[in-house]
Amino acid sequence: MQKLKWLPLVLLLAISIAAVAQPAGQSAEAAKMKAFIDKLMKQMTLEEKLGQLNLPGAGDITTGQAANTDIARKIREGRVGGLFNIKGVEKIREVQRLAVEQSRLKIPLIFGMDVIHGYQTVFPIPLGLSASWDMKAVERSAQIAAQEASADGISWTFSPMVDIARDPRWGRMAEGSGEDPYLGGQIAKAMVRGYQGKDLKANNTILSCVKHYALYGAAEAGRDYGTTDMSRHRMYNEYFYPYKAAVEAGVGSVMASFNEVDGVPATANKWLMTDVLRKQWGFGGFVVTDYTGINEMIDHGIGDLPTVSARALQAGIDMDMVGEGMVTTLAKSLKEGKVTVAQIDAACRRILEAKYKLGLFEDPYRYCDVTRPANEVYTAAHRKEARSIAAQSFVLLKNEGNILPLKRGGKIALVGPLADNRENMPGTWAVAADFAKAVSVLQGLKEVAGSGTEIIYAKGSNLDEDAKFEERAGMFGKDLRRDSRPADQIIAEAVAAARQADVVVAAVGESAEMTGESSSMSHLELRPAQKELLKALKATGKPLVIVLFAGRSMTIAEEAKAYPAILNVWFPGSEAGYAIADALFGDVNPSGKLSTTWPQNVGQVPLFYNHKNTGRPLAEGQWFQKFRSNYLDVSNEPLYPFGYGLSYTSFAYSAPVASATKLTGNQALTVSVNVTNTGKYAGKEVVQLYIRDVVGSTTRPVKELKGFEKIELQPGETKTVKFQITPEDLKFYNYDLKYDWEAGDFDIMIGGNSRDVQKLRVNWQK
Ligand code: BGC
């Protein structure tokens, strides 16, 4: 009786929950899409369905000649679902015409590209963007990238890359948002929003693809494509978070990673691709392999091409990038009963759905308006935004004696292998950049300094003494303009320039291709030739400012000790030189904070702030204690902690104040802190909130970032920053991978980086 009484209410509730989950308009749209695709799929042959799963590289298609290529034949036969690495709206239009006018079912193609940190207007490398801690800037950069790429024919980008990276030997650290799940998750969401916008059908938004799912950044020894092996506890609590965040933000596609997960390559890992991604997280888009990801499973040692192609499909992969394993083998596997029609249909449907959502069935030329590039690509307005966002990403690592900002007037010696180089400014993965237009430091400094300042340039050193290394570090047109003179002669010229100047600016560090794919490094220091140059410059006694180019955490302990000022600029993008000059002259006050820990030496790697405590932690403030967890030859401390970065001004933090110290259930806790600009310049500060769960049923990290806010303060100004914390922020995956929080003590920490925090303790009961 009692139960029956509640039944109508329960039903009503269920109906209203369903309505919330899928608003009426959305479900009508979903039904319309389903009907459209059902009808289309009924007409498709098996070969045509498999064609949708095929994503070949474009090869060398020349405008006006597309029709004569091998790809054209496949497109006409309906054996291609999309193309990637084809650039230029006219060319893309021509290829799309082959699909929608000359193939039997006229299904449009989707055109993908690695639009990673901007299109022709290039923003800082993702690691740099993440150091801005400015989600609006990150989102805006993705929005501009989408606008430019879509204007040039692209409808799909292989971004964001959200792999947690704790090992700077791995060159691809440059492409992601660093070591922290929470920061990485916020950035993943901002980028998906930026690319896909509110309306995927709008012609200036594009489909986003989160990658590389999963754990790609955890390769053994930091060697690219290497094996990963980790507990599910760590996966769920640390590495999965940003992928899941992208899924929650509605990302339309996911890219499988090259590495294995739990002994099975991600591309064939059903647990990863179906159980976690689709069933647990509710992902409804499509999954593409990475470049020849299916074929590479032959070398992984799990079977021949038919076997690995079938395993990929069974795992939940929908599209095969480049390798053509699916399109060439799945028909036979179907006959042999190794895969099912339902599996092929499901994959085909997901690709068609993405095309539908992009509006390509309504108008296959939606992204092919040849008049757009002239007005929408590399515009003055976009470049202005890129310049300002780049300057926000710079991290001031040291500024002894306030040597920076530089004063205008007088003479500046500008030296270093990266001082007069355009090609390396955009950084890795800038496939649509016009290197010739990128702004070098020399150009930027000259223009921004104005006529009253003299800039004396000398190269000072090559990137590296070893010409072969320099070749490997200067691929894809990122020429380093090797100077063939003997090293001492090149240095002598720079020393002479320094002697004439009031201050020396040395543009040193990594070249763009020392990071990115297949660019792992076993040494993270400055190259010896550059160290020699810096020493010789120091001997002149002139004030020396290092402008450091880096695509990873570097080990620069020696330089951090020896030289007074270091401005880390990552790879700032197409407007590099202007943004660097803006920061050097103080027109922009640096406000970036590191999103990775910088170790003292490579032996400390992997070093990350949110580590566990061990049963034998070092006592606070200690360097070494026998039978404690430490090294004999280096302290446990990083050179620069996660979240670190200076400003031309200084900030003072009050002690944080909690709204309560004893809490129960779903109460909310507010913790506030007053931050005052105590220096002479207006500046921005990233106020960071960390939490430690003091006692757990499993061990918990010593601290975890749970919130941050970037504020701007005038000299003398104070602002109160308030963080609201709820039990939601305390949840983690326990030993049974149940996501919940546990009652007990929590340390709440607030500060300007992960090391220098002020702490208070609260007790939270269920
Ligand atoms: C990379 C991906 C990239 C793809 C397509 C692969 O080698 O791992 O990040 O999206 O190539 O260019």
Residues whose N, C-alpha, C, O or C-beta is under 5 A from the ligand:
A	BS01	BGC	D114 F158 D290 Y291
